[in-house]
């Protein structure tokens, strides 16, 4: 990535649990040494199945879960070391769009007040101007400004997610973290929301960190993709390289499950993974994917592979590639 970097995450670890009286400590390695960067005005997608650590990574970037180790740098600001009032003031620079548009909006508040709340909390603009700012935000995300007086239950799922998007935009953030923002919506509505997000990115120069388990959605919006498995990134590349030439067996299995991503001539088979991922409490010694890998070798069970550049910035961690 030769572009100007906005977000840089280095060796991020998020572990839960710890010492217990008279018991062996049980530590959940939710995120275990993750590094990535997101250029300004671009989108990095983090994909993986449930339990891979992608949402915990997003929450750690936003400082919504405690960080065990590592650094998070947003432009000139080191987010990972901020505390108290400094952290509160910095929040205007990074916002989040949540997965569920039904539970992420207060049902007792009018939607105009929900979008205005960040403006009041961060003291953005003159008090008399804030209602007009809210109306402008509604127009930007494709909602009629006169709808500001309604309550969330009077909106459809797609409209509620647009309200969530307007709320995230209110503070004019540098970074928006999107935690599966379209997974709870119908397919037709998903496309509408993704198109709105793309247009806003082009118009406002937004940078997205996009969390998803749906590679079809990621293919539509993301410039770069990182694939996570059991708390670690196993492959990372630009979108075209990853979809055309996946390197890691896990990525190949994920892609084979997406009909649009498979070759049209039927030359690629569907790869069925057996079993479940290991426990994040008792991690295997070698490669974390070895127990489910269709091309596993003896070495994989004892030696953890390194995430290495396989050419042109395409990173992957697999002993087969050596």
N, C-alpha and C positions, 0 to 999 in steps of 0.2 A: 504494500500500500504506500504509494508515494504522496498521497494527498495529506492535507493538514489534519492531524489527529485531534479529535475532540475528547473522546473518552479512552483512557488507557487503564486496563486492569492487569495487575501483575501478581501471580502466584496467590490468588485469592483462596482462602480456606474458611469454611463455615462448618464448625463441629458443634453438635448438640449433646447435652448430657455431661457427666463428669463423675467426680468422686462421690461414693455413697458409703455410709457408715457400715462397716463389717461386710461390705459387698464389693466385688470386683467392678471397677468403673465400666459402664457401657456407653461408649462414645459413638454417635452416629456421624459418619463422615459424609455429610450432605453435599458439600462442595470441597474438593480436595486438590487444590493447586491448579486453578484455572487462570489462564492469561489470554487476553485478547485486546484489540483496539478497534475503535469505530471512527472513521474519518468524518469530518464535518459535512453535513448535508447528505449523508449516506445512511443505509440501513444494514445493520448486522442482525441476522436471524440466528437464534439458538434453538436447535431442535433436538428431540430425543423423546423416548417413551416416558410414561409416568414414573416418577422416582429417580430420574436421571440427574436432578439437581438444577434444572434450568430456571424454575421459578425462584428457588432459593438464591441463585446467582443474581437474578433481577432485583430481589428484595434487598440483597446485600449492597448492590450498587446504589440503591436509594437510601441505604442506612436504615432499613426497616427491620433488619435482623442483625444481631451482634456479629461482628467479624472476628474470626479466630486469628487470622494472619493475612498478610498481603496488603497491597496498596491499590487505591482507586483514585485516579487523577482525572478531573474534568477541566479541560483547558488549563488554566493557571491555578486551579484550586484543588487541593488535596482533600477529597471528601472523606477518606478513611480516617483522618485524624481529627475531624471537626467534632465538637461537643457543644451541648447546651444551646445558648442563644446564637452562636456562630452557625451551628447546624441548621437551626430554624430559619435564619435569614437566608442561608444558601439554598433553601428548598425551592425558591422561585426559579432557580436555574434548571431544575430537573423535576419532572412530573410523571405521573403514571396513569395509564388507561387500564382499568381492571377487566378481568375475564367476564364477570357476570353483570350485565347492565341492569339486572333486577335488584341485586342486593347492594350494589355500589352507590346507589342514590338514596338519600334519606326520604322515605315515603311521606313524611310530614312536612317537608319543605317544598315550596314552589320551585320549579326548575330554574327560574331566573335567579332566585336567591342562592341556589346550589352553585351556579356558575359565578355569581358575584362574590361568594364567600372568600375565595382566594384573593380577590382584589382588596377586600376589606382587611383580611388578616395581614397581608403584605403591604398594605397602604399604597396601592398602585393607583395612580391617577387622582384627580380631585373627586371628592365625594359626589358632587353633582354630575360628574361625567360618567360614573361607573355604570349607571343603568344603560346609557347609550353604548358603552363598551360591550356590555352583555348582549345587547341587540345586534351589534355588529358581529360578535362571535357566533351568534345563532345563524346569521346569514352566511357566514364563512363555512359552517359545517352543513349547510343545506336545510336549515330549519327556518320557518317563518318567524320573524321577530315578535309577532303578537302572541306566540305560544308561551312566552316567558311566565305568564301568570298561572299556568296549569301545573298539576301535580304529576309525579312520575307515572302513577298508575294509568294516566290518561294517554300514555304514549305506547307505541309498539316497541319491541326489542331493539330494532334498528335505530329508531328515533332516540331511545334512551342511550344507546351507545354514542350517538352524535352529541347528546348532552354531555356525556362523559368526556368526549373529545374536546368540546368547547371549554369545559372546566379545566382540562389539562393545558389548553392553549392560553388561558386567562393571564398567566404570569409571564407570557412570552418566553418560555423556557428554551434553553439550548438543547436539552436532551429530553425525549419522551420515551419512557419504558412502557412497552405494550405487552401485557401478560395475556396471551391467547385472546385478543380483543374481539375476535369474530367466531370463536368456537361455539358460542351459545346461540348463534343466529342461523337462519335459513341460508341455503347456498346462494340464492339470488341476492339476499340482503348483504351477505358477506362481500360479494363483489362490489356492491355500492359503497360500503364502508371503506374497503381497500382503495377504491378509486378516489374517494374523498381524501383519504390519508396521503395518497400519492400526490394529488393536486396541491394539498397544503404544504407538502414537503418541497415541491417545486416552487411554489409562490413565496414561502417564508424561509426556505433554507433549513428546514427542520432536520434533526438527526434522530433516528429511531433505533432502539434496541428492542427487537421483536422476538418474543418467546412463543413458540408454537410446537405442536406435535404433528401438524399437517404440512407435509412437504409441498403439496399443491399450492397452499396459501403462500408459503415462503418463496416459492418460485415466482409468484406474481409480484411480490413487493421488495424482496431483499437484494442487496448488491453483493453482500458477503454472507457466508453461512458457516456456523460452527456446530458440529455434531457432538452432543454430550452423551456419555454412558457412565452411570454409577459415579457421578461427581467429578468426572474428568472429561476434557475435550479430546476426542479420538481422531477428529479430522476437521480441518478448517481451510476454506478456499473461497474464491469468488464464485458467484452463482453458476456461471457457465461451466467452469472447470469441474465443480462438484457434481453437477447433473450429467455432464458428458463423460467424465472420467473419474468416478468414485474410486478411492484407493482402499479404504478400510472395509473389511467384511460386514461390519455392522451398518455402515452407510449404504452398502450395496443391498443389504436386506431391507432397510427402510425404503430405499428407492424402488425396490421391486414390488413393494406393497402399494405404490402409487401408479395406477394404470397410465396416467398421462406421461409419467417419467420413463416408462419402459419403452423399449424399441418397438416401432410399429410393425416390423416384420416378424415379431414373435421370437427373435433370436435370444432374448433374455428371458430366463425362467423366473417364476416367483420363488423367492427364497424363504422357506418357513423356518423360523427360529424355534428351537425346542427349549422347554423349561423357562424358569423365571430368572431375573438378575439376582446375583448373590446379595446377601444382607449387607447394608452399609455399615453394620456394626462389626461383623466378622468378614473382613475383606480377604479375597484370595491373594496369595503371595505374588503370582505372576501377572499376566494380563487379566484384567477384570472381565473380559469378554470370553475368555478361553472356554469356560464351561458350556457356552452356547454356540461357539464358533464352528461353522461347517468345514473349515480348513485348518483346524487347530494342529499344532505340532507339540512335541514333548517340551521343547524350550518354553512354550507359552505358559505352561503351568508353574514355572519357577522364576522366570526373569521378566519383570515388567518392561514393556517396550517404551521407547522414548518418542515424544512427539517431534518429528523431524521434517525439514523441508524436503519434499520429494521432487522439487523443481518448480520454478516460476511462482514461488510463494505458496504452493499447495502443501499444507502440513498434514501429516498423518502419522499415527503410532501403530505399527504392526510389524512383527518380525519377518513376515513374508516379503515385505518391501525391501528388506536388507539383502 
